């Protein structure tokens, strides 16, 4: 990103025809266009296709005189939001450079990258700086569950709905964020392709193709495409799969399991059922975890995924679930797309599918996004010029959609991670309905942690345990809503 001196020769190498070709892929949360015939018809009718219009034309002539746009972000070699010169040749990394160059040329701005590897330190430093009234940053990118949540409740963030140029309800920004993360008409954070981490957060399922053939699981892609990929269908494939390899009479990571999972799969199953943890009614916000439908789902999932003779569980996400799968110790695995990328070197082929629905009546495959990766985007409340900040962010979002999304989605994910055309189609389904849940971000009264543990059978009797936490959790939610409604 900024502070890096890049030669014209490097620039020529980075901007390739493949990115231009990929630039025609679908925008997030938008239906497929009419195709070439539809475009031709529009041209023949003498009307300009929307896909050829320039949404940034309204910014023509804007010149910010080299203003230095300061971005503070969690940024590591694997979880990166900024350009790494030493990672030249990595398609996502290179596309960040392309994006920044395009914004620079459009608005006459430069970028300053303030990079943190540790999200905890970033959270602490940012909150202290903002609350001291120091205008030190223009934009923040970090973890939702370990950063953005604390900054929101501390009153450190600017209301993005007051940013005049941000099209938060448009295709450049995440629709789930717009729907689920507003309180009293105010919204303090979002996400979109402005951060490449968005594409790495979806929680998906992976299956070992060799083992799937051995256990005759059938054509899972067709099951998904037909809308029949459900919890019960998955459970039926567990039967007769797990076995004690070393013969010690107990199931450990030295044995073979039907599925290997971590704690986030509990949240993913809840989202895949089409459930939200918070309901709003005329400005009143209520936690809904103890609805009858919610309790029924939790009990059902606990009975299936809590069987430790069949399912290996790494509740705290220490990485053992992925290692088990990589070593050939499980038929199925849940993981983020970031984790799936780490499977590219496996000898056995693997397939990628969405998380199962609660039942066939659920209208779509809803994909929960991991809220711990650095995909949250916010603006400090010290923002001195909302117009300028929102113009720069909207322009960044536009060029991110043009360069970064195709690089990540088409080149890295489809070109390297998925190993067949059907898996590519599954990715399209997975990204069609990505979802972020309010309580998963804020974890009122530790109820989000309780939920995922209970969904996976790691904690029993959810209803009674939740009853003990409900009043505290609701009070925390109420306090947040009150402070937001009052403008902090």
KAKAKA-V189203 format. One record per residue. RES is the residue in one letter. SS is DSSP state (H for helix, E for strand, - for the rest). BURIAL is I if it has 16 or more other ideal C-beta (glycine too) atoms within 10 Angstrom, else O. Layout:
# KAKAKA-V189203
res = (RES,RES)
ss = (SS,SS)
burial = (BURIAL,BURIAL)
This chain:
# KAKAKA-V189203
res = (X,X,X,X,X,X,X,X,X,X,X,X,X,X,X,X,X,X,X,X,X,X,X,X,X,X,X,X,X,X,X,X,X,X,X,X,X,X,X,X,X,X,X,X,X,X,X,X,X,X,X,X,X,X,X,X,X,X,X,X,X,X,X,X,X,X,X,X,X,X,X,X,X,X,X,X,X,X,X,X,X,X,X,X,X,X,X,X,X,X,X,X,X,X,X,X,X,X,X,X,X,X,X,X,X,X,X,X,X,X,X,X,X,X,X,X,X,X,X,X,X,X,X,X,X,X,X,X,X,X,X,X,X,X,X,X,X,X,X,X,X,X,X,X,X,X,X,X,X,X,X,X,X,X,X,X,X,X,X,X,X,X,X,X,X,X,X,X,X,X,X,X,X,X,X,X,X,X,X,X,X,X,X,X,X,X,X,X,X,X,X,X,X,X,X,X,X,X,X,X,X,X,X,X,X,X,X,X,X,X,X,X,X,X,X,X,X,X,X,X,X,X,X,X,X,X,X,X,X,X,X,X,X,X,X,X,X,X,X,X,X,X,X,X,X,X,X,X,X,X,X,X,X,X,X,X,X,X,X,X,X,X,X,X,X,X,X,X,X,X,X,X,X,X,X,X,X,X,X,X,X,X,X,X,X,X,X,X,X,X,X,X,X,X,X,X,X,X,X,X,X,X,X,X,X,X,X,X,X,X,X,X,X,X,X,X,X,X,X,X,X,X,X,X,X,X,X,X,X,X,X,X,X,X,X,X,X,X,X,X,X,X,X,X,X,X,X,X,X,X,X,X,X,X,X,X,X,X,X,X,X,X,X,X,X,X,X,X,X,X,X,X,X,X,X,X,X,X,X,X,X,X,X,X,X,X,X,X,X,X,X,X,X,X,X,X,X,X,X,X,X,X,X,X,X,X,X,X,X,X,X,X,X,X,X,X,X,X,X,X,X,X,X,X,X,X,X,X,X,X,X,X,X,X,X,X,X,X,X,X,X,X,X,X,X,X,X,X,X,X,X,X,X,X,X,X,X,X,X,X,X,X,X,X,X,X,X,X,X,X,X,X,X,X,X,X,X,X,X,X,X,X,X,X,X,X,X,X)
ss = (-,-,-,-,-,-,-,H,H,H,H,H,H,H,-,-,H,H,H,H,H,H,-,-,-,-,-,-,-,-,-,-,-,-,H,H,H,H,H,H,H,H,H,H,-,-,-,-,-,H,H,H,-,-,-,-,H,H,H,-,-,-,-,-,-,-,E,E,E,E,E,E,E,E,-,-,-,-,-,-,-,-,-,-,H,H,H,-,-,-,H,H,H,H,H,H,H,H,H,H,H,H,H,H,H,H,H,-,E,E,E,E,E,E,E,E,-,-,H,H,H,H,H,H,H,H,H,H,H,H,H,-,-,-,-,-,-,-,E,E,E,E,-,H,H,H,H,H,H,H,H,H,H,-,-,-,E,-,-,H,H,H,-,-,-,-,-,-,-,-,-,-,E,-,H,H,H,H,H,H,-,E,E,-,-,E,E,-,-,E,-,E,-,-,-,H,H,H,H,H,-,E,E,E,E,E,E,E,H,H,H,H,H,H,-,-,-,-,-,H,H,H,H,H,H,-,-,-,-,E,H,H,H,H,H,H,-,-,-,-,-,-,E,-,-,-,-,-,-,-,-,-,-,-,-,E,E,E,E,E,E,E,-,H,H,H,H,H,H,H,H,H,-,-,-,-,-,E,E,E,E,-,-,E,E,E,E,-,-,-,-,H,H,H,H,H,H,H,H,H,H,H,H,H,H,-,-,-,-,-,E,E,E,E,-,-,-,-,-,H,H,H,H,H,H,H,-,-,-,E,E,E,E,E,E,E,H,H,H,H,H,-,-,-,-,-,-,-,-,E,E,E,E,-,-,-,E,-,-,-,-,-,-,-,-,-,E,E,E,-,-,-,-,-,-,E,E,E,-,E,-,-,-,-,-,H,H,H,H,H,H,H,H,H,H,H,H,H,H,H,H,H,H,H,H,H,H,H,H,H,H,H,H,H,H,H,H,-,-,-,H,H,H,H,H,H,H,H,H,H,H,H,-,E,E,-,-,H,H,H,H,H,-,H,H,H,H,H,H,H,H,H,H,H,H,-,-,-,-,-,-,H,H,H,H,H,H,H,H,H,H,H,H,H,H,H,H,H,H,H,H,H,H,H,H,-,-,-)
burial = (I,I,O,O,O,O,O,O,O,O,O,O,O,I,I,I,O,O,I,O,O,I,O,O,O,O,O,I,I,O,O,O,O,O,O,O,O,O,O,O,O,I,O,O,O,O,O,O,O,O,O,O,O,O,I,I,O,O,I,O,O,O,O,I,O,O,I,O,I,I,I,I,I,I,I,O,O,O,I,I,I,I,I,I,O,O,O,O,O,I,I,I,I,I,I,I,I,I,I,I,I,I,I,I,O,I,I,O,I,I,I,O,I,I,I,I,O,O,I,O,O,I,I,O,O,I,I,O,I,I,O,O,O,O,O,O,I,I,I,I,I,I,I,I,I,I,I,I,I,I,I,I,I,I,I,I,I,I,I,I,O,O,I,O,I,I,I,I,O,I,I,I,I,I,I,I,I,I,O,I,I,I,I,O,O,I,I,I,I,I,I,I,I,I,I,I,I,I,I,I,I,I,I,I,I,I,I,I,I,O,I,I,O,O,I,O,I,O,O,I,I,O,I,I,O,O,O,O,I,I,I,O,I,I,I,O,I,I,O,O,I,I,O,O,O,O,O,O,O,O,I,O,O,O,I,I,I,I,I,I,I,I,I,I,I,I,I,I,I,I,I,I,I,I,I,I,I,I,O,O,O,O,O,O,I,O,I,O,I,O,O,O,O,I,O,O,I,I,I,I,I,I,O,I,I,I,I,O,O,I,I,I,I,I,I,O,O,O,O,O,I,I,O,I,I,I,O,O,I,I,I,I,I,I,I,I,I,I,I,I,I,O,I,O,O,O,O,O,O,I,I,I,I,I,I,I,I,I,O,O,O,I,O,O,I,I,I,I,I,I,I,I,I,I,I,I,I,I,I,I,I,I,I,O,O,I,O,I,I,I,I,I,I,I,I,I,I,I,I,I,I,I,I,I,I,I,I,I,I,I,I,I,I,I,O,O,I,I,I,O,O,I,I,I,I,I,I,O,I,I,I,I,I,I,I,I,I,I,I,I,I,I,I,I,I,O,I,I,I,I,I,I,I,I,I,I,I,I,I,O,O,I,O,O,O,I,O,O,I,I,O,O,I,I,O,I,I,O,O,I,I,O,O,I,O,O,O,O)
